[in-house]
Amino acid sequence: MNALSLVPMFLVGLAGSVHCIGMCGGIVGALSISGGTAPARPVIAIAVARPALQTSVQSNVLRVLAYNGGRIASYMLAGALAGSLAGAGMLHLASLQVAGYWLANLMLVALGLYLMDAWRGLARLEAAGNVVWRRVRPLLKPLMPMDTPFKALAVGGLWGWVPCGMVYSALLTAMMQGSALHGAAAMGAFGLGTLPTLLGMGLLGTRLRAQMQRRPVRIASGLLVLGFGLLGLLRAANGVSLGWLDALCVTGHP
């Protein structure tokens, strides 16, 4: 794995982050420093309150960063676990590698359609994942309210295990990387792709959420992810390297 091969994972995370707004919008909104409209105050009162306001802003920024750091760390841990399956020899057979490659790209196609609201099949997969989430969710109670960066970090680490079709798609790709280290790197790149949107959500609150959930944005994001999946399937169908298309394909060569 080289740095170039991580770029598509970053782009999938970036495009798919419109789905993160829906899935994680509530928890990130709780960290927002601008979720509401402040009442008008005299200029003198604002000047007097400015040091306290700056401290509050810095605190909220730290909590937003901590939450996202925990979330991305959980993705990398899951990627390491998925990649270790291949490293342990479970995907060394050529037939299993080819099947895994097809499945990973079919999942990207499904994710692209999901983002566009053209097909909701991944919602069923997320529902199945709720079995795991029901075991994780009680761990959040002692961490509320998220009034410290440590709590936000812990919540982010747990929130990364929320059932999510987009994450499942990325994990299949991480599994095909062949090692725990490469699987973690793939999921790290994916997580960094989701970071700009969720950082913006934490800093701008509902204003960004409304813009990102607009249908044209969802369609454009879905088309990008769908394109990655279709290119990967085209590559698998040809059974040969497609030259410059290799840089656009998310998974390794079957």
C-alpha positions as CSV (number, residue, x, y, z in Angstrom):
1,M,0.0,0.0,0.0
2,N,1.2,3.5,-0.9
3,A,0.0,7.0,-0.1
4,L,-1.7,7.2,-3.5
5,S,-3.9,4.2,-2.8
6,L,-5.2,5.9,0.3
7,V,-6.5,8.9,-1.7
8,P,-9.7,7.1,-2.9
9,M,-10.5,6.0,0.6
10,F,-10.2,9.6,1.7
11,L,-12.5,10.7,-1.1
12,V,-15.1,8.0,-0.3
13,G,-15.1,9.3,3.3
14,L,-15.4,12.8,2.1
15,A,-18.3,12.1,-0.3
16,G,-20.0,9.7,2.2
17,S,-19.9,12.3,5.0
18,V,-23.2,13.6,3.9
19,H,-24.5,10.4,5.4
20,C,-22.5,11.1,8.6
21,I,-24.5,14.3,9.0
22,G,-27.7,12.2,9.3
23,M,-26.1,9.5,11.4
24,C,-23.9,11.6,13.7
25,G,-25.6,14.9,13.4
26,G,-27.3,14.7,16.8
27,I,-24.2,13.8,18.8
28,V,-22.0,16.3,16.9
29,G,-24.7,19.0,17.2
30,A,-24.5,18.6,21.0
31,L,-20.9,19.8,20.7
32,S,-21.7,22.7,18.4
33,I,-20.5,26.1,19.4
34,S,-23.0,27.9,17.2
35,G,-26.1,25.7,17.2
36,G,-28.4,28.5,18.2
37,T,-28.8,32.2,17.8
38,A,-27.4,34.3,20.7
39,P,-29.7,37.1,21.9
40,A,-28.7,40.6,21.0
41,R,-26.5,42.3,23.7
42,P,-25.1,45.8,24.1
43,V,-21.6,46.3,22.7
44,I,-20.2,47.0,26.2
45,A,-21.6,43.7,27.5
46,I,-20.0,41.8,24.6
47,A,-16.6,43.5,25.2
48,V,-16.7,42.6,28.9
49,A,-17.8,39.0,28.1
50,R,-15.2,38.5,25.3
51,P,-12.5,36.6,27.4
52,A,-15.1,34.2,28.7
53,L,-16.5,33.7,25.2
54,Q,-13.1,33.0,23.8
55,T,-12.5,30.4,26.6
56,S,-15.8,28.8,25.8
57,V,-15.0,28.6,22.1
58,Q,-11.6,27.1,22.7
59,S,-13.2,24.5,25.1
60,N,-15.8,23.5,22.5
61,V,-13.2,23.3,19.7
62,L,-11.2,20.9,21.9
63,R,-14.3,18.8,22.5
64,V,-15.1,18.6,18.8
65,L,-11.6,17.6,18.0
66,A,-11.5,15.0,20.8
67,Y,-14.8,13.5,19.6
68,N,-13.6,13.1,16.0
69,G,-10.2,11.8,17.2
70,G,-12.0,9.1,19.1
71,R,-14.2,8.3,16.2
72,I,-11.4,8.0,13.7
73,A,-9.3,5.9,16.2
74,S,-12.3,3.4,16.5
75,Y,-12.4,3.2,12.7
76,M,-8.7,2.4,12.6
77,L,-9.1,-0.2,15.2
78,A,-11.9,-1.9,13.2
79,G,-9.7,-1.6,10.1
80,A,-6.8,-3.3,11.9
81,L,-9.1,-6.1,13.0
82,A,-10.5,-6.5,9.5
83,G,-7.1,-6.4,7.9
84,S,-5.7,-9.0,10.3
85,L,-8.3,-11.5,9.0
86,A,-6.5,-11.4,5.7
87,G,-3.1,-11.4,7.3
88,A,-4.0,-14.5,9.3
89,G,-4.5,-16.4,6.0
90,M,-8.3,-16.2,5.8
91,L,-8.2,-14.4,2.4
92,H,-5.0,-15.9,0.9
93,L,-6.9,-18.2,-1.5
94,A,-7.2,-16.5,-5.0
95,S,-10.9,-17.3,-5.2
96,L,-11.6,-15.7,-1.9
97,Q,-9.6,-12.6,-2.9
98,V,-11.6,-12.2,-6.1
99,A,-14.9,-12.7,-4.3
100,G,-13.9,-10.2,-1.7
101,Y,-12.8,-7.7,-4.3
102,W,-16.2,-8.0,-6.1
103,L,-18.1,-7.7,-2.8
104,A,-16.1,-4.6,-1.7
105,N,-16.9,-2.8,-4.9
106,L,-20.5,-3.9,-4.9
107,M,-20.8,-2.4,-1.5
108,L,-19.5,0.9,-2.9
109,V,-22.1,0.8,-5.6
110,A,-24.8,0.1,-2.9
111,L,-23.4,3.0,-0.8
112,G,-23.5,5.4,-3.8
113,L,-27.1,4.5,-4.5
114,Y,-27.9,4.8,-0.7
115,L,-26.4,8.3,-0.6
116,M,-28.6,9.3,-3.5
117,D,-31.7,7.8,-1.9
118,A,-32.0,5.6,-5.0
119,W,-31.8,2.3,-3.0
120,R,-32.1,1.8,0.7
121,G,-30.7,-1.7,1.0
122,L,-27.8,-0.7,3.3
123,A,-30.4,0.5,5.8
124,R,-31.3,-3.1,6.4
125,L,-27.6,-3.9,7.0
126,E,-27.5,-1.1,9.6
127,A,-30.5,-2.5,11.3
128,A,-28.8,-5.8,11.6
129,G,-25.8,-4.1,13.2
130,N,-28.0,-2.7,15.9
131,V,-27.5,-6.0,17.7
132,V,-23.9,-4.8,18.4
133,W,-24.9,-1.2,19.1
134,R,-27.4,-2.3,21.8
135,R,-24.4,-3.6,23.8
136,V,-22.3,-0.5,23.3
137,R,-25.0,2.1,23.9
138,P,-25.2,1.7,27.7
139,L,-21.6,2.7,27.9
140,L,-22.5,6.2,26.8
141,K,-24.6,7.1,29.8
142,P,-21.8,7.8,32.3
143,L,-20.2,10.1,29.6
144,M,-23.2,12.5,29.3
145,P,-23.1,15.4,29.3
146,M,-20.0,15.7,27.2
147,D,-18.6,18.6,29.1
148,T,-14.9,17.7,28.9
149,P,-12.6,16.7,26.0
150,F,-12.0,13.3,27.7
151,K,-15.7,12.5,27.6
152,A,-15.9,13.6,24.0
153,L,-13.0,11.4,23.1
154,A,-14.6,8.4,24.8
155,V,-18.0,9.1,23.2
156,G,-16.3,9.4,19.8
157,G,-14.5,6.0,20.4
158,L,-17.8,4.3,21.1
159,W,-19.7,6.1,18.4
160,G,-17.4,4.7,15.8
161,W,-19.1,1.3,16.4
162,V,-22.6,2.6,15.5
163,P,-24.1,0.4,12.8
164,C,-23.3,2.3,9.5
165,G,-23.5,0.9,6.0
166,M,-20.9,3.4,4.8
167,V,-18.4,2.1,7.4
168,Y,-19.2,-1.5,6.5
169,S,-18.3,-0.7,2.9
170,A,-15.0,0.8,3.9
171,L,-14.2,-2.1,6.2
172,L,-14.6,-4.6,3.4
173,T,-11.9,-2.6,1.5
174,A,-9.7,-2.6,4.7
175,M,-10.1,-6.3,4.9
176,M,-8.6,-6.7,1.4
177,Q,-5.5,-4.8,2.4
178,G,-3.9,-8.0,3.8
179,S,-2.6,-6.8,7.1
180,A,-3.6,-5.0,10.3
181,L,-1.4,-2.1,9.6
182,H,-2.7,-1.5,6.1
183,G,-6.3,-2.1,7.2
184,A,-5.9,0.6,9.9
185,A,-4.3,3.0,7.4
186,A,-7.2,2.5,5.0
187,M,-9.7,3.2,7.7
188,G,-7.7,6.1,8.9
189,A,-7.8,7.7,5.4
190,F,-11.5,7.1,5.3
191,G,-12.0,8.7,8.7
192,L,-10.0,11.7,7.7
193,G,-12.2,12.1,4.7
194,T,-15.3,12.4,7.0
195,L,-13.4,14.9,9.2
196,P,-14.0,18.2,7.3
197,T,-17.8,17.8,7.3
198,L,-18.1,16.7,10.9
199,L,-15.7,19.3,12.1
200,G,-17.8,21.9,10.3
201,M,-20.9,20.4,11.8
202,G,-19.4,20.8,15.2
203,L,-18.4,24.4,14.6
204,L,-21.3,25.6,12.5
205,G,-24.1,23.3,13.8
206,T,-27.5,23.1,12.0
207,R,-26.6,25.6,9.4
208,L,-24.1,23.2,7.7
209,R,-26.4,20.3,8.3
210,A,-29.1,21.8,6.3
211,Q,-26.8,22.6,3.4
212,M,-25.2,19.1,3.3
213,Q,-28.5,17.3,3.4
214,R,-29.7,19.1,0.2
215,R,-30.6,16.7,-2.6
216,P,-28.1,18.0,-5.1
217,V,-25.3,17.5,-2.6
218,R,-26.4,14.0,-1.8
219,I,-26.7,13.1,-5.5
220,A,-23.2,14.5,-6.3
221,S,-21.7,12.6,-3.4
222,G,-23.5,9.4,-4.3
223,L,-22.3,9.6,-7.9
224,L,-18.7,9.9,-6.8
225,V,-18.9,6.8,-4.6
226,L,-20.9,5.0,-7.2
227,G,-18.2,5.8,-9.8
228,F,-15.5,4.3,-7.6
229,G,-17.5,1.1,-7.2
230,L,-18.3,0.8,-11.0
231,L,-14.6,1.4,-11.9
232,G,-13.6,-1.4,-9.5
233,L,-16.2,-3.8,-11.0
234,L,-15.0,-2.9,-14.5
235,R,-11.5,-3.7,-13.4
236,A,-12.5,-7.0,-11.9
237,A,-14.5,-7.9,-15.1
238,N,-11.5,-7.3,-17.3
239,G,-9.2,-9.2,-15.0
240,V,-6.3,-6.9,-16.0
241,S,-4.8,-3.6,-14.8
242,L,-6.5,-0.6,-16.3
243,G,-3.5,1.7,-16.1
244,W,-4.4,5.1,-14.8
245,L,-7.7,3.8,-13.4
246,D,-5.7,2.0,-10.8
247,A,-5.3,5.3,-8.9
248,L,-9.1,5.5,-8.7
249,C,-9.8,2.0,-7.6
250,V,-10.3,1.6,-3.9
251,T,-9.2,-2.0,-3.4
252,G,-6.2,-3.9,-4.4
253,H,-5.9,-6.0,-7.6
254,P,-7.7,-9.3,-7.3
